Amino acid sequence: MSGEGLLVVIGGPTASGKTHVAATLAKHFGAEVISGDSRQFYRAMRIGTARPAEEELLGVKHHFLGHLELKETWSAGEFARQAEPVLQEILKQHGIAVLVGGSGLYLDALTNGLDPMPRVDHAVRERLQHRFQQQGLHDLLKELDRLDPAISGVIDRQNPHRVIRALEVCMASGRPYSAQRIGPRQREDLRIVRIALDLPREELYARIDARVDRMVADGLEEEARSLLPYRDLNALRTVGYREFFEHFDGKTGREEAIEQIKQHTRNYAKRQLTWIRRDPAWQRLSPAAADALITTVHSALG
């Protein structure tokens, strides 16, 4: 690794404690935090995305939390373009920055750069969107399983936008999306240390279930109901809202919807872990091992 500044990347599955670890490290080293969690970008989606409350930020300045309106759409590339000058300013002022989030593609966009992909083919996208509206996400997933089983195994299968984009690349190029990804590589203008929070599966699943229960107690159902008129926006096609929307439609009972949120969140956590395991650069540490976390960063600082 080269470069003057240090970027500490905190990743890991949902509910593993990334927010607390990132804020703790940033406070200890006098840094600021860049959030790379694409679900927490949206101002109106506070409870369902577990966006941290002010007291959870430990007085540390955080960037890209609740800054978008529902109708705005940010790709990983757009996030990287907007986050880069923020990162450079933090490094200029503090010499160290912390990037945190569970959206692997967004973390990679800032730390690795994006793979070259075909331009958007609007005709193909329109056909896929029409197909999604008529036949549902399951139909698109079957097609993705056929065209590119490698990417189908790690993509967020609950996110129509991601699925449609992967299919669009396959169809527009005639090649699997996964074959066009160069793979993990690291920028050389700064030093990067990647820390993945590691928990036993039973503990992680218990934390997920407990967090969903807290979200429901905090008013997730009411928040979802207030967002029902916007349900077709890409931002709301996500775990926590989609299940309650189906409950409001009379398709499921309330308790069933809550259990589905827990199950779908556990499924999402598995995909996040799969994303991390593909890259050996991640150092896996317990979120409770504060001394080890601080020592790891000190070592990277040299």
C-alpha positions in Angstrom: 0.0 0.0 0.0 1.2 3.5 -0.7 -0.1 7.0 -0.3 -0.2 9.4 2.6 -3.7 8.9 3.9 -5.3 5.9 5.5 -8.8 4.7 4.8 -10.3 2.3 7.3 -13.2 0.3 5.8 -15.6 -1.4 8.2 -17.8 -4.0 6.6 -19.8 -7.0 7.7 -23.3 -8.3 7.7 -26.3 -6.3 8.8 -26.7 -6.0 12.6 -23.1 -6.9 13.3 -22.3 -3.5 15.0 -20.6 -1.7 12.1 -22.0 1.8 13.1 -20.7 1.6 16.7 -17.2 0.2 15.6 -16.8 2.9 12.9 -17.8 5.7 15.2 -15.6 4.4 18.0 -12.6 4.1 15.7 -13.2 7.5 14.1 -13.5 9.2 17.6 -10.3 7.5 18.8 -8.3 8.6 15.8 -9.9 12.0 15.3 -11.4 11.1 12.0 -14.8 11.4 10.2 -17.1 8.7 8.8 -18.3 8.2 5.3 -21.4 6.0 5.2 -21.6 3.6 2.2 -24.9 2.0 3.2 -27.1 2.7 0.2 -30.4 2.1 2.1 -29.5 4.7 4.7 -29.1 7.4 2.1 -32.8 8.1 2.1 -34.2 10.7 4.5 -37.7 9.2 4.8 -36.5 5.7 5.5 -35.2 6.0 9.0 -36.6 3.1 11.0 -36.7 0.5 8.3 -33.0 1.0 7.4 -31.8 1.2 11.0 -30.3 4.6 10.3 -28.3 5.5 13.5 -29.7 8.0 15.9 -27.6 11.1 16.8 -26.4 9.6 20.0 -25.1 6.5 18.2 -22.7 8.6 16.2 -20.7 9.4 19.3 -20.3 13.1 18.3 -18.4 12.0 15.1 -19.2 13.8 11.9 -20.8 11.3 9.4 -21.4 11.9 5.7 -24.2 10.5 3.5 -26.8 9.7 6.0 -30.4 10.6 5.1 -29.4 13.1 2.4 -31.5 11.8 -0.5 -35.2 12.1 -1.3 -37.1 9.0 -2.2 -37.3 9.8 -5.9 -33.5 10.3 -6.2 -31.5 7.3 -7.3 -27.8 6.8 -6.7 -25.8 4.1 -8.3 -22.5 2.9 -6.8 -20.7 5.0 -9.4 -22.6 8.1 -8.4 -21.8 7.4 -4.7 -18.1 7.1 -5.5 -18.1 10.3 -7.5 -19.8 12.2 -4.7 -17.8 10.6 -1.9 -14.3 11.0 -3.5 -13.9 14.8 -2.8 -15.3 14.2 0.7 -12.8 11.5 1.3 -9.9 13.7 0.1 -11.0 16.6 2.4 -11.1 14.3 5.4 -7.7 12.9 4.6 -6.3 16.4 4.1 -7.6 17.5 7.5 -7.2 14.3 9.6 -4.9 11.9 7.7 -7.4 9.1 8.3 -11.0 8.4 7.2 -13.5 5.7 8.0 -15.8 4.1 5.4 -18.6 2.0 6.7 -21.5 0.1 5.3 -23.1 -3.2 4.3 -23.5 -2.4 0.6 -20.4 -4.2 -0.8 -20.7 -2.7 -4.3 -20.7 0.8 -2.9 -17.7 0.2 -0.7 -15.9 -1.3 -3.7 -16.8 1.6 -5.9 -14.9 4.0 -3.6 -12.0 1.7 -2.7 -11.4 -0.2 -5.9 -13.1 1.7 -8.7 -15.8 0.3 -10.9 -15.5 -2.3 -13.6 -16.2 -1.1 -17.1 -19.7 -2.1 -18.1 -21.9 -1.6 -21.2 -23.8 1.7 -21.4 -27.4 1.5 -20.4 -29.6 0.0 -23.1 -32.9 1.7 -22.5 -34.8 -0.6 -24.8 -33.6 -3.7 -22.9 -34.2 -2.0 -19.6 -37.8 -1.1 -20.5 -38.5 -4.6 -21.6 -37.1 -6.0 -18.3 -39.0 -3.5 -16.2 -42.2 -4.4 -18.1 -41.5 -8.0 -17.5 -41.0 -7.3 -13.8 -44.3 -5.5 -13.6 -46.1 -8.3 -15.4 -44.5 -11.4 -14.1 -42.7 -10.4 -10.9 -39.1 -10.7 -9.6 -39.1 -14.5 -9.5 -39.3 -14.6 -13.3 -36.3 -12.3 -13.6 -34.3 -14.3 -11.1 -34.9 -17.5 -13.0 -33.6 -15.8 -16.1 -30.5 -14.5 -14.2 -29.9 -18.0 -12.8 -29.8 -19.2 -16.4 -27.7 -16.4 -17.9 -25.2 -15.8 -15.0 -25.4 -18.2 -12.1 -22.2 -16.8 -10.6 -23.6 -13.3 -10.1 -27.1 -14.7 -9.2 -25.5 -16.3 -6.1 -24.2 -13.1 -4.6 -26.5 -10.3 -5.9 -29.2 -8.9 -3.6 -32.1 -11.1 -4.9 -34.7 -8.9 -3.2 -33.6 -5.8 -5.1 -35.3 -5.5 -8.6 -33.0 -2.6 -9.6 -29.8 -4.7 -9.1 -31.4 -7.8 -10.8 -32.6 -5.8 -13.8 -29.2 -4.1 -14.2 -27.3 -7.5 -14.1 -29.7 -8.9 -16.7 -29.4 -5.8 -18.8 -25.6 -6.2 -18.9 -25.9 -9.9 -19.8 -28.4 -9.2 -22.6 -26.7 -6.0 -24.0 -23.3 -7.6 -24.1 -24.1 -11.2 -24.8 -21.7 -12.1 -21.9 -22.3 -12.9 -18.2 -22.2 -9.9 -15.9 -19.7 -11.8 -13.7 -17.3 -12.3 -16.6 -17.0 -8.6 -17.0 -16.0 -7.9 -13.5 -12.2 -7.4 -13.2 -12.4 -8.4 -9.5 -10.9 -7.0 -6.3 -8.1 -4.5 -6.9 -6.9 -1.7 -4.6 -6.3 1.9 -5.5 -2.7 3.0 -4.9 -3.1 6.6 -3.9 -3.8 5.9 -0.3 -3.4 3.1 2.2 -6.5 0.9 2.9 -7.2 -1.5 5.7 -10.4 -3.6 5.5 -12.0 -4.9 8.7 -14.9 -7.3 8.5 -16.9 -7.7 11.7 -17.2 -11.4 12.5 -19.8 -13.0 14.7 -20.9 -16.6 15.2 -23.9 -17.3 13.0 -26.3 -18.0 16.0 -25.3 -14.7 17.6 -25.7 -12.8 14.4 -29.2 -14.2 13.7 -30.2 -13.4 17.3 -29.1 -9.8 16.8 -31.0 -9.6 13.5 -34.2 -10.9 15.1 -33.8 -8.5 18.1 -33.2 -5.5 15.9 -36.3 -6.2 13.8 -38.3 -6.4 17.0 -36.9 -3.0 18.1 -37.7 -1.5 14.7 -41.3 -2.7 14.9 -41.5 -1.3 18.5 -40.0 2.0 17.2 -42.8 2.3 14.6 -41.7 0.5 11.4 -45.2 -0.4 10.5 -46.4 3.2 10.8 -43.3 4.4 8.8 -44.1 1.8 6.1 -47.7 2.8 5.9 -46.7 6.5 5.5 -44.5 5.4 2.5 -47.1 3.2 0.9 -47.9 5.8 -1.9 -44.3 5.5 -3.0 -44.0 1.8 -2.9 -43.0 1.5 -6.6 -39.9 3.6 -6.2 -36.7 1.6 -6.3 -35.7 2.9 -2.8 -38.6 1.1 -1.2 -38.2 -2.2 -2.9 -36.3 -3.5 0.0 -36.5 -5.6 3.1 -38.6 -4.1 5.9 -41.0 -2.2 3.7 -41.9 -4.7 1.0 -43.1 -7.2 3.6 -45.4 -4.7 5.3 -46.7 -3.5 1.9 -47.8 -7.0 1.2 -49.4 -7.1 4.7 -51.3 -3.9 3.9 -52.5 -5.6 0.6 -54.0 -8.4 2.7 -51.6 -11.0 1.4 -50.0 -11.8 4.8 -50.8 -11.4 8.4 -48.9 -8.9 10.6 -46.9 -11.5 12.5 -46.1 -13.3 9.2 -44.8 -10.0 7.7 -42.5 -9.5 10.7 -41.2 -13.1 10.5 -40.6 -12.6 6.8 -38.6 -9.4 7.5 -36.4 -11.4 9.9 -35.9 -14.3 7.4 -35.2 -12.0 4.5 -32.7 -10.0 6.6 -30.9 -13.2 7.5 -30.8 -14.1 3.8 -29.3 -10.6 3.1 -26.7 -11.1 5.8 -25.6 -14.4 4.1 -25.1 -12.5 0.8 -23.1 -9.8 2.5 -20.8 -12.5 4.0 -20.4 -14.1 0.6 -19.3 -10.8 -0.8 -16.7 -10.3 1.9 -15.3 -13.8 1.6 -14.5 -13.4 -2.1 -11.7 -10.9 -1.1 -8.9 -12.1 1.2 -7.9 -8.4 2.0 -10.6 -8.3 4.7 -9.4 -8.9 8.2 -12.1 -10.6 10.2 -12.4 -9.3 13.8 -15.0 -9.5 16.5 -16.9 -6.2 17.0 -16.3 -6.7 20.8 -12.6 -6.8 20.4 -12.0 -3.0 20.8 -8.3 -3.3 21.6 -7.7 -5.5 18.6 -9.5 -3.2 16.3 -7.6 -0.1 17.5 -4.3 -2.1 17.3 -5.0 -3.1 13.7 -5.6 0.6 12.7 -2.5 1.7 14.6 -0.4 -0.9 12.7 -1.8 0.3 9.4 -0.8 3.9 10.3 2.7 2.7 10.8 
